[in-house]
Amino acid sequence: MTTRLRECWSAVRYLVVGAGTSLLSMLALAGLFAVLLLCPFGVGIPSLAPAIRLARRPVGIDRRQAARHLGEPIPEPYRDGSPLKDPATRRDLAWLALHAATGTIMGALAFGLPVAAVEQVVFAFLWPAVPGGIEGSFGLVVDSWPMAALSVLTGVAMAAVSLLLPRVARWKARTAKRLLEPAPGVVLADRVAELTATRAAALEAHGAELRRIERDLHDGTQARIAAVVLQLGLADQLYERDPATARDLLVKAQDTATDALAELRTVVRSIHPPLLSERGLAGAVRALAERSPVPAAVDVEDETGRPAAVEAAAYFVVAEALANVTKHADASRVDITLGGTPSVLRLEIRDDGRGGADESGGSGLAGIRRRAEAFDGTLTVTSPPGGPTVLRVELPCGS
């Protein structure tokens, strides 16, 4: 019984608030109609788009109210650009017309039925104290006990009808959800556009990475190996005539080959760090924290193995984040949390620096975002002035 009464109260509250927003819907429609009437004279055309944006405000209130009543999020369906070409505008207008026509009536019934039900029952017992009886709902005058019994029956009937209010409120909220959420085709189109953009970003990042590797090999390792070949050739030519100089050239060739091998190892580590293969992601992140100039602590909530590409992306995200903290944050401590589920890897990097991190300021955050989006992941940055700065990264693992 308590649950039923709570549902009725929630329904009454939702419908009564809807009566108020129904009046706003009427005003919005009237304003749009007035602007349309001025369009043939050229006056209303510039005002049409702002008027539609203004009409979205009461629609937004209804969207939030419906989401709160249903306990389900209802995302905004609007796209960037002109509202005149946005498919959501037609759905908004349909909702404004429907809500303007029904919202006030539903709100009045939601408020009036329970009140009238209680009134009829109370009047059935108070009428002897009022000379001439009491006039209740529907013009029913309670001036005798038979009329009092009829008043009680009327009140019970109204209470029974009031129990249907949760269904009415749910129907209205479901209707609002269908009209005010993004259309399925729009959601699919937006998702395709998002995946196309992230795929392009991933290909661009992949191409940049290949160019970097090629440049490192060409400018570093290849040049040193070429020097080794040249030094060995000279040593071979001088071996008979000047053994001492040939020996010096062999020593230099050995040193150059050692440097080339070190550079080659550095390039290999930048492709896939050996630490990931040797220690796993948790161990590799701990190694990064140990080498960080800023004291860093690592909290591993989940050591489940992830796909190699995802672990590599997470490793480089942490490495880039620690580099950002060292260069820009002026922090004294960094906390790294590694967790998530088998299907999603979650990273949180928190520092106590000065905050104010700006993704457009060349702080490396844009690179982290591109790396995350290449895996259909997300990056959330919270960095108020004065700190702390918190980076949260989620990387789907495809399982």
N, C-alpha and C positions, 0 to 999 in steps of 0.2 A: 504493500500500500504506500509506504514511504517513497519507494522508487517511482511509482506511478504519479504521486503528487509532485515529485521533483521534476519528472518529465513534463507534467502539465504546466508547472511554473516556468520552466525553460521555454516551452512553446508559447505561453502567453507573453513572456518578455520579448521573445524574438518577433512575434507578430505585432505587438504594440510598437516596438521600435520601428518595425517595417511600415507602420502607418505614418510615422513621421517622415521616413525616407520616401514614402509614396508621394507626399506633398512636394518634396524636393524634386522628385521625378516629374511631377506636373509642371513645376516651374522651369525645369530644364527643357522639357518638350515645348513649352510655350515660348521660351527664349529662342530655341532652334527654329520654331515655326516663324517667329517674327523676323529672324535673320533671313530665312528662305524667302519670305515675302519681299524683302528689300533687294534680293539678288537681281531681279530683272532690271532694277534701276542702277545696278553697278555698285550700290552702297554696301550690300550685305556680303558680297563675294570675299573681300579681304577679311571679314569678320567670321566667316564660316568655320575655318579651321580652329581659331581660338575658342569659338562657341562649343565646338565638339569636344575640345580638350577640357573646357569648363564642365561640360555635361558628364565627363568621366568621373568627376569627384563624387557625386551621389552614387554612381555605379560602383565606385571603389568601396564606399561605405557598405553597400549591399553585399559586395563580394566578401568583405571581411566578416560581416555578420553571418552570412551563410556558411563560411568556412568554420567560424567559431561554433555554430550550432551543430554542424555535421561532424566536427572534430577532424576535418580533412583540409589540407591546404588547397587553395584555389589560386594558382599562379595567374599573374596578369598576362593577357594575350597580346599586348600591344607591341608593334614593331616600330623601329625608328623610321622617321620620314613623315610624309603627309598623312594626317588621320583620314583624309578623304579617300585614300586608296587602301587603307587598312581594313581587312575583312572583319576585324573585331568591332569596327564602328557599327556595322549593320546589326550585329548581335547585341551591342549595347542599346541601340535604338529599339530593338524588339523587346529587350528587358524593360526599358523605360516605359514603353507603351503598356506592357502587361502589368508592371508593378503599379503604374499610375492608376490603372483601371481596377485593380483588385486589392492593392495593399491597404488602403484606408478601410475598405469593407472588412477585410480579414482582421485588421487590428481592432476595429470597433467590436466585432463579434468576440474576439479573444478576450477583450476587457469586459464587455457587457454581459456575456453569458454567465461566467462565474459569479459576478456581482449580483445579477438578477436572480440566480439560483439561491444564493444566501438570503437575498432580500425577501423572496417569496416564502421561505421557511420561517424567517424571523417575523414577518407580518402575520403569519398564521397564529402566532402566540401573543402578539401585541395588540391585535385588533380590539379586544374588550376594553382596553384602556383609552381608546380613541373614539370619541363620539362620532357616530356616522360611519365608522369603519375606515379602512385604509385602502387606497387605490394602489395596486401593484402594477406589474408588467401586463402588457396587452389589454389595459383598461380593466383588469380584474379587480373588483371592489370586494375586499374581505370584510364582511359585516355580520357573518354568522359562522357557526361551526362547520356546516357543510361547505361553505365557501372557503373556510380555513383549510379543510381537508383537500379541496381542489387546489388551493394555493400551494400546499405541501407537495402534491403530485406534480404540479407544474414546476416547482423548484427542483424536484428529483429528476424530472425529464430534462430540464436545462443542465443539471449537473452531469447527467449521462451524456448529453451532447458535448459538454465541455471536455469529456474524456477523449473525444475524437480530435481535440486540438493538436496533440503531438503529431498525429498523422498529417493533418493539414500543414503544420509548420514544416514537417520533413518534406512533404511534397513541394512546398514553396522553395525550401532551401535546395532541394535536388534540381528543381527547374532553374534556379539561379546558377547553380553549378554548371549545368549543361550549356546555358547561354553565355556565361561570363568567363568560363575557362577557355584556354586555347583550343580551337577546333582540331580534331585528330589530324587532318591533312596539314594544318599549319605547324603542328608539333613535329610531324614527320619531316616537313620541308625545313624547319629550323634545325632539326637534328642533322639532316643531311648537309645543310650549309655549315653547321658547326664541325662535323666530321671532315668535310672538305677543307675547311680552314686549318684544322689541326693536322690533317694529312699533309697539306702544303707546307705548314710550318715544320712538320717532322722531316719532310723531304729536304727542305731548305737547311735545317739543322744538320741533317745527315750529309748533305753536300758540303756544307761548311766544315764539318768534321773531317771529311775525306780530304778536302783541300789543305786543312791544317796538318794532317798526317803527311800528305805529300810534300808540303813545304818543309816540315821538320826533317823528313828523310832526305829531301833534296839539298837543303841548306846545311844540314848538320852531318848526318851519318854518311850520306853519299859523298860529300866533299871530303870527309876524313878518310874514307876508304880509297877514294881517288888519290889522296895524298900518300897513303900507305903504298899503293901500287907504284906511284912515282918514286918514292924513297927507296923501295925495293929494287926498282929498275936502275936507279943511280948507284945503289950499293953494288949491284951485280957488275956494272960497268967499271967501278973503281976497285973491285975486289983484288985484281991482280996488281994494279999500279999503286994503289994507296989503301992498304988494308985498314989503317986506323980510321980514316974518314969513312970507309965502308962500314966499319963497326959502329961508328957514331950514327950513321944513317939507319942502320938496323935497330939501334936502340930507340931512335926517334920514331921509326916505323912501328915498333912495338908499343910505344906510348900512345901514338896516334890511334892504333888499332884498339887499345884499351879504352881510349876516350870514345871511339866510335861505338864500341860495344855498350858502354854506359849510356850513351845517347839513345841507342837502339832499345835498350831496356826501358828508358824513360818513355819513349814513344809507345812501347808495348803496354806499359802500365796505364797510359792515358786512354788506351783502347779498352782494356779490361784488366783492372788491377789484380795482380796475383793474390793479394790479400783476400779477395773475395773467394777465390778457389781454395785457399789454404785455411782461412778462419771462418768463412761465412760472412753474411752481412753484419751481424752483431759484432763479431771480432774486428772486422774491417772498420766499422764506425768507431769502436773503442780505440783502435790504432790512430785514426784521425784525431780523436779527442786528445790522445796522449801527445801528439805532435803539435797541437794547436798552441799558438803563443798566448791565447787567452785561456785561463783554466776552464776546462769543460768536463761536465759529468754526464754519463750516459745511463739512462734507465731503459732496460729492455723488457718490455711487457710480453713480447711474443717472439720466440726464436724459430718459428715455422719457416722452412725453406720456401723461397719464392723463385719464379723463373729468373734465369741469369740476367736477361735484359732488364727486368724490373729492379733487381738488386744492384746492377750497375748504375741505373738511373738514380736510385736512392743514394748510393755511395757518392756520386758526383753532386747531387743536391746538397748533401751534408758538407762536402768539401767546399762547394761554392759559398754556402751559407757561412761556414767558419771563416772563409777568406773575407767575406763582406764584413763580418763582425770585427775582424782584425783591422781592416782598412778604415771602416767608417763609424763603428758604433761607440768607440771609447768605452767599452764594457769591461767589467772586472770578472764576469762569470757567464758561462753559457750552459744551459741545460738542454740535453737532447733526449727525446723520448721516442722509442721505436716500438710500435705496436700495430694493432689492427686485427684483422681476421684473415683466414686463409684466402679469401677472395679480394681483400683490399689491404694494402700496406699503408700505414699511417705514420707520418713523421711530424714531430713538433720540435722546433729549434727556438729556444727562448733565451734572450740575453737581457742584461740589466743596464744596457747602454742608454744613450741620450734619445733614442727614438727618432721619429720623423723620417723613417725610411720612405723613399719615393721611388716607385718602379720606373719612372721616366727619367730619373737622375743618373742613370748609368751605374747603379749600385750592384748589378748582377742579378737583380730580381727578375728582370725580363727573361734572362737566359734560363733561370730556374722554372719560370712559368712555361716557357716553350718546351723544356725538357719534360715537364709534367703533362702538358697537353698532348705531347706526342704519344703518350700512353692512355689518352682519354682521361687523364687525371686532373686534379684541381690544386690550385695554390691560393691560400687565404693569408693575407698579411694584415696584422694589427700592430700599428706603430705610432701611438700618440706622441706628441712632443714631450720629452722628458722620460720616455720609455714606460714599460719595457716593450721590446719588439718581439712579436711572436709570429713565426712562420709555421703554417700547418699545410702539409702536403699529403694528398691521398692519391695512391697509384693502384688502379685496378690490376688484378693479377690473372684475369682470364679464367677463373675457376669458381 
